[in-house]
């Protein structure tokens, strides 16, 4: 990292001082995270994105730290972005998948994480198909846990990168109307975004088939709309969720064709939003089902930008959580 870039980083955060750290050992979800912590993460990600735009992306901020990615589900964007975030900041990183670990021999999740902890890991990034898995592990290990998606519960880093993308383009989140379209019931991305965006002052409107909407969704602060058109109308941001095709096999959808006709986002429906609307999608995209290719690749789309911002957010989280480790370790081991 050049001296000028290092000076930029220091000056950008000088005023924060010792406050530039999360007030927690783990990052498990946005439901329990306060607005101040969210703002701190977004502010730090601004600097991290500046670093990403340099020819030399290597910084010393995590030198000597070890990050382990423990993924029990397939992933491309999340897993790779955490791995790159670790390497860009000079940490040692390792990837473990369930199929190639002792999990295939019957080892429990907690025992696996305890083993990783004893090998000197500073942070474990975990993705698991069971809701609450990251929360359970965090109670049994001293190493920091970052939730990279747990079942149908939350995907906090996706929610944070989405909020970062919105704030970067709109200047603020407060007062914006954000429409979330699709399978809300099974979407951990939707849950994290609803919790996070509501805390940041956005108006969240959701729409989808009644079979794919959770009970008492209105109690989360989101407005449940009767149609995609109602949700998208005058929206500042439209977020389309990936439709998991196996939902049709479970009888939750009549057909993919009917879903596309009634709930899919196309150019005509997008015209109902504001002229400078941001179009977002967590990926991977099912083109022609939840969204048409012309708008996915169109002038309003920020889908590829979300991918870049995902690395910046994960760099920010790893940096902040390892700073917090100093205080946590001093308390635990004194």
Secondary structure, DSSP 8 states (H G I E B T S, - for coil): --HHHHHHHHHHHGGGGGGSS-SSS-B--STT--HHHHHHHHHHHHHHHHHHTSS----STTTT-EEEEEESS--SHHHHHHHHHHHHTT-EEEEEEGGGSGGGGT--HHHHHHHHHHTT-SEEEEEESSTTHHHHHHTT-SSEEEEEEETTTB-HHHHHHHHHHHHHHHS--TT-EEEEES--TT-HHHHHHHHHHHHTT-EEEEE--GGGS-TTGGGGT-EE-SSHHHHHTT-SEEEE----THHHHTTSSS-HHHHHHHH-B-HHHHTTS-TT-EEEE-S---BTTTB-HHHHTSTTB-HHHHHHHHHHHHHHHHHHHHHHHHHHHHHH--
